[in-house]
């Protein structure tokens, strides 16, 4: 029997009296008001469990449900919980949380609660309304004193456990939200879990539904659907790694501070030495908007800018974007990648873009140039690390010197770390 017609329920905990009629009525209500999520909602397999506080999901697309919680909740609010839980899975919060945990050494229940809260903020800031009631207790960014419209990776460093979160200690959306297996999980070999290919197929169908009716969906879901059709590629990981490597190099994002004495001071009685404090790096992104760069490549550049923001810990305030053809345009702070105006269309001279980026105050620690390479390069090494994201060269219209079709432009200089977008490292 397919997931969409499955009416069975596993008893994952002690026997109970789960009101399946009410639970499935809520799922049907959720599918009616959010039809683009219907495929995902009906792909979830229900597991009755008294060990979960409300409803929770695992990474294998099982939904664990507390009978008492269903009894207490109105159908209209249960519909919102269905959408909330399936959103964790569609947005890949389990994998993203695991990557954060490995990269930042996040362990223990307190850190997992912070990740769950960050994931909830990403979902809840635009999921309710328009026929979908917000469930009681749902976490909103403003309830934690945060702005809306951010990603989980951007919310996480802003969330601190304290007075604003003490009432949320019960919160647990399961391993599907933070990547940590629970003792109630049925695991990869349990009943009716979805494999990776089946999960990808569900995400693809949901993304198709969103792009087919873009005017009816929130910005967060439209952004997600765009990324589904442009999944993470090896070059994006290489680009992020290159930015992190450049930003962590000697002299980048570091300064001396007297606030915490150096450990070397203990070996020099009577002498206090400052310690080196690592500060978040500032990144300037110079985007080639000349006529030799296609619209598709400019669209890809916006995705790369979002990836660069994640590579420096989600601090959009530390990323500035500059459009450049033969002339450098205005330097824009990164609010949302989709709001950055990429204007141009003439010839190419990224030297003006480098000069404009380096003239900004405070000066960037890293400059990233996204280009097809049809440009002259600065004659000398910039006073900071440089990464070049190189679009594939092709003999498109105006992609070479029209006066000399056999002209071969200069390759990126040796002092730049080159990543070929759509390929491997340069």
JOHU-V956300 format. One record per pair of residues at least 6 apart in sequence whose ideal C-beta (glycine too) atoms are under 7 Angstrom apart, sorted by the first residue. I is the first residue (numbers start at 0). J is the second residue. If there is no record, write none. Layout:
i:I j:J
i:I j:J
This chain:
i:2 j:41
i:2 j:42
i:2 j:44
i:3 j:41
i:5 j:44
i:8 j:17
i:8 j:19
i:8 j:45
i:8 j:46
i:8 j:47
i:9 j:46
i:9 j:47
i:9 j:190
i:10 j:47
i:11 j:46
i:11 j:47
i:11 j:48
i:11 j:63
i:11 j:183
i:11 j:185
i:12 j:47
i:12 j:48
i:12 j:49
i:12 j:50
i:12 j:183
i:13 j:49
i:15 j:47
i:15 j:49
i:15 j:66
i:16 j:66
i:17 j:47
i:17 j:64
i:17 j:66
i:17 j:69
i:18 j:69
i:18 j:70
i:21 j:69
i:21 j:74
i:22 j:45
i:22 j:64
i:22 j:69
i:22 j:77
i:24 j:74
i:25 j:74
i:25 j:77
i:25 j:78
i:25 j:81
i:26 j:40
i:26 j:81
i:28 j:74
i:28 j:75
i:28 j:78
i:29 j:40
i:29 j:78
i:29 j:81
i:29 j:82
i:30 j:36
i:30 j:37
i:30 j:40
i:32 j:129
i:32 j:130
i:32 j:131
i:33 j:82
i:33 j:131
i:34 j:208
i:35 j:205
i:35 j:208
i:35 j:209
i:35 j:212
i:35 j:216
i:36 j:82
i:36 j:85
i:36 j:205
i:38 j:201
i:38 j:204
i:38 j:205
i:39 j:85
i:39 j:89
i:39 j:201
i:39 j:205
i:40 j:81
i:40 j:85
i:42 j:60
i:42 j:193
i:42 j:201
i:43 j:60
i:43 j:62
i:43 j:85
i:44 j:60
i:44 j:61
i:44 j:62
i:44 j:191
i:45 j:62
i:45 j:64
i:46 j:61
i:46 j:62
i:46 j:63
i:46 j:64
i:46 j:185
i:47 j:64
i:47 j:66
i:48 j:63
i:48 j:64
i:48 j:65
i:48 j:183
i:49 j:65
i:49 j:66
i:50 j:183
i:51 j:63
i:51 j:65
i:51 j:171
i:51 j:183
i:52 j:65
i:52 j:169
i:52 j:171
i:53 j:65
i:53 j:68
i:53 j:80
i:54 j:62
i:54 j:63
i:54 j:64
i:54 j:65
i:54 j:68
i:54 j:80
i:54 j:84
i:55 j:63
i:55 j:171
i:55 j:172
i:55 j:173
i:56 j:62
i:56 j:84
i:56 j:87
i:56 j:88
i:56 j:172
i:56 j:173
i:56 j:175
i:57 j:173
i:57 j:174
i:57 j:175
i:57 j:184
i:58 j:93
i:58 j:174
i:58 j:175
i:59 j:187
i:59 j:192
i:59 j:193
i:60 j:88
i:60 j:192
i:60 j:193
i:60 j:198
i:61 j:185
i:61 j:192
i:62 j:84
i:63 j:173
i:63 j:183
i:69 j:77
i:72 j:134
i:75 j:132
i:76 j:132
i:76 j:134
i:76 j:135
i:78 j:131
i:79 j:127
i:79 j:131
i:79 j:132
i:79 j:133
i:79 j:134
i:80 j:134
i:82 j:126
i:82 j:131
i:83 j:122
i:83 j:123
i:83 j:126
i:83 j:137
i:84 j:172
i:86 j:122
i:86 j:126
i:87 j:118
i:87 j:122
i:87 j:172
i:87 j:175
i:87 j:176
i:88 j:175
i:89 j:202
i:89 j:205
i:90 j:223
i:92 j:118
i:92 j:151
i:92 j:175
i:92 j:176
i:93 j:174
i:93 j:175
i:93 j:176
i:93 j:178
i:94 j:178
i:95 j:151
i:95 j:152
i:96 j:114
i:96 j:118
i:96 j:177
i:96 j:178
i:97 j:178
i:99 j:105
i:99 j:114
i:99 j:152
i:99 j:155
i:100 j:178
i:109 j:160
i:111 j:177
i:111 j:179
i:112 j:160
i:112 j:170
i:113 j:155
i:113 j:158
i:113 j:160
i:114 j:155
i:114 j:177
i:115 j:170
i:115 j:171
i:115 j:172
i:115 j:176
i:115 j:177
i:116 j:138
i:116 j:158
i:116 j:164
i:116 j:167
i:116 j:170
i:117 j:151
i:117 j:154
i:117 j:155
i:117 j:158
i:118 j:151
i:118 j:176
i:118 j:177
i:119 j:138
i:120 j:138
i:120 j:140
i:120 j:143
i:120 j:145
i:120 j:154
i:121 j:149
i:121 j:150
i:121 j:151
i:121 j:154
i:123 j:137
i:123 j:138
i:123 j:139
i:124 j:139
i:124 j:140
i:124 j:147
i:124 j:148
i:125 j:217
i:125 j:218
i:125 j:219
i:127 j:133
i:138 j:167
i:140 j:146
i:140 j:147
i:143 j:158
i:143 j:163
i:143 j:164
i:144 j:163
i:145 j:154
i:145 j:157
i:148 j:335
i:150 j:313
i:152 j:309
i:152 j:313
i:153 j:313
i:153 j:315
i:156 j:312
i:156 j:313
i:173 j:181
i:174 j:180
i:174 j:181
i:174 j:184
i:202 j:227
i:203 j:227
i:206 j:224
i:206 j:227
i:206 j:228
i:209 j:216
i:209 j:220
i:209 j:221
i:209 j:224
i:210 j:224
i:213 j:221
i:222 j:337
i:229 j:302
i:233 j:423
i:234 j:418
i:234 j:419
i:234 j:420
i:234 j:421
i:234 j:422
i:235 j:303
i:235 j:306
i:237 j:418
i:237 j:424
i:238 j:303
i:238 j:306
i:238 j:388
i:238 j:418
i:239 j:306
i:239 j:309
i:239 j:310
i:241 j:386
i:241 j:416
i:241 j:418
i:242 j:282
i:242 j:307
i:242 j:310
i:242 j:311
i:242 j:365
i:242 j:367
i:242 j:386
i:243 j:310
i:245 j:251
i:245 j:365
i:245 j:384
i:245 j:386
i:245 j:416
i:246 j:252
i:246 j:280
i:246 j:311
i:246 j:364
i:246 j:365
i:248 j:384
i:251 j:280
i:251 j:364
i:251 j:365
i:251 j:383
i:251 j:384
i:252 j:277
i:252 j:278
i:252 j:279
i:252 j:280
i:252 j:364
i:253 j:275
i:253 j:276
i:253 j:277
i:253 j:278
i:254 j:276
i:254 j:278
i:255 j:273
i:255 j:275
i:255 j:276
i:256 j:273
i:256 j:274
i:256 j:276
i:257 j:273
i:259 j:274
i:260 j:271
i:260 j:272
i:260 j:274
i:261 j:272
i:261 j:273
i:261 j:274
i:263 j:272
i:264 j:270
i:264 j:271
i:264 j:272
i:279 j:311
i:279 j:312
i:279 j:314
i:279 j:317
i:280 j:311
i:280 j:317
i:280 j:364
i:280 j:365
i:281 j:317
i:281 j:361
i:281 j:363
i:281 j:364
i:282 j:307
i:282 j:311
i:282 j:317
i:282 j:318
i:282 j:363
i:282 j:365
i:282 j:367
i:283 j:319
i:283 j:321
i:283 j:356
i:283 j:359
i:283 j:363
i:283 j:366
i:284 j:304
i:284 j:307
i:284 j:318
i:284 j:320
i:284 j:321
i:284 j:367
i:284 j:369
i:285 j:321
i:285 j:323
i:285 j:349
i:285 j:352
i:285 j:353
i:285 j:356
i:285 j:366
i:285 j:368
i:286 j:300
i:286 j:320
i:286 j:321
i:286 j:322
i:286 j:323
i:286 j:341
i:286 j:369
i:287 j:323
i:287 j:347
i:287 j:349
i:287 j:369
i:287 j:370
i:287 j:371
i:287 j:374
i:288 j:297
i:288 j:322
i:288 j:323
i:288 j:324
i:288 j:341
i:288 j:342
i:288 j:343
i:288 j:344
i:289 j:324
i:289 j:343
i:289 j:344
i:289 j:345
i:289 j:346
i:289 j:347
i:289 j:373
i:290 j:344
i:290 j:345
i:290 j:397
i:291 j:347
i:291 j:371
i:291 j:373
i:291 j:397
i:291 j:398
i:292 j:371
i:292 j:390
i:293 j:395
i:296 j:371
i:296 j:390
i:297 j:341
i:299 j:420
i:300 j:341
i:300 j:369
i:301 j:336
i:301 j:337
i:301 j:339
i:303 j:369
i:303 j:388
i:303 j:420
i:304 j:320
i:304 j:333
i:304 j:336
i:304 j:339
i:305 j:336
i:307 j:318
i:307 j:367
i:308 j:315
i:308 j:318
i:308 j:333
i:311 j:317
i:311 j:318
i:315 j:333
i:315 j:334
i:316 j:332
i:318 j:333
i:319 j:330
i:319 j:331
i:319 j:332
i:319 j:333
i:319 j:359
i:320 j:331
i:320 j:333
i:320 j:339
i:321 j:327
i:321 j:328
i:321 j:330
i:321 j:352
i:321 j:355
i:321 j:356
i:322 j:328
i:322 j:340
i:322 j:341
i:322 j:342
i:322 j:343
i:323 j:343
i:323 j:349
i:323 j:351
i:323 j:352
i:324 j:343
i:324 j:344
i:324 j:345
i:324 j:346
i:324 j:347
i:325 j:345
i:325 j:346
i:325 j:347
i:325 j:348
i:326 j:351
i:327 j:351
i:327 j:352
i:327 j:355
i:328 j:342
i:330 j:355
i:330 j:359
i:331 j:339
i:333 j:339
i:347 j:373
i:347 j:374
i:348 j:374
i:348 j:375
i:349 j:368
i:349 j:370
i:349 j:374
i:349 j:376
i:350 j:375
i:350 j:376
i:350 j:377
i:353 j:366
i:353 j:377
i:353 j:381
i:356 j:363
i:356 j:366
i:357 j:381
i:362 j:383
i:363 j:383
i:364 j:383
i:364 j:384
i:365 j:383
i:365 j:384
i:365 j:386
i:366 j:381
i:366 j:383
i:366 j:385
i:367 j:386
i:367 j:388
i:368 j:387
i:368 j:388
i:369 j:388
i:370 j:387
i:370 j:389
i:370 j:390
i:371 j:390
i:371 j:392
i:371 j:398
i:372 j:389
i:372 j:392
i:372 j:408
i:372 j:411
i:373 j:398
i:373 j:408
i:374 j:408
i:375 j:409
i:376 j:409
i:376 j:411
i:376 j:412
i:380 j:414
i:385 j:414
i:385 j:415
i:385 j:416
i:386 j:415
i:386 j:416
i:386 j:418
i:387 j:411
i:387 j:415
i:387 j:417
i:388 j:418
i:388 j:420
i:389 j:411
i:389 j:417
i:389 j:418
i:389 j:419
i:389 j:420
i:389 j:425
i:390 j:420
i:391 j:421
i:399 j:406
i:400 j:406
i:411 j:417
i:411 j:425
i:417 j:424
i:417 j:425
i:418 j:424
i:418 j:425
i:419 j:425
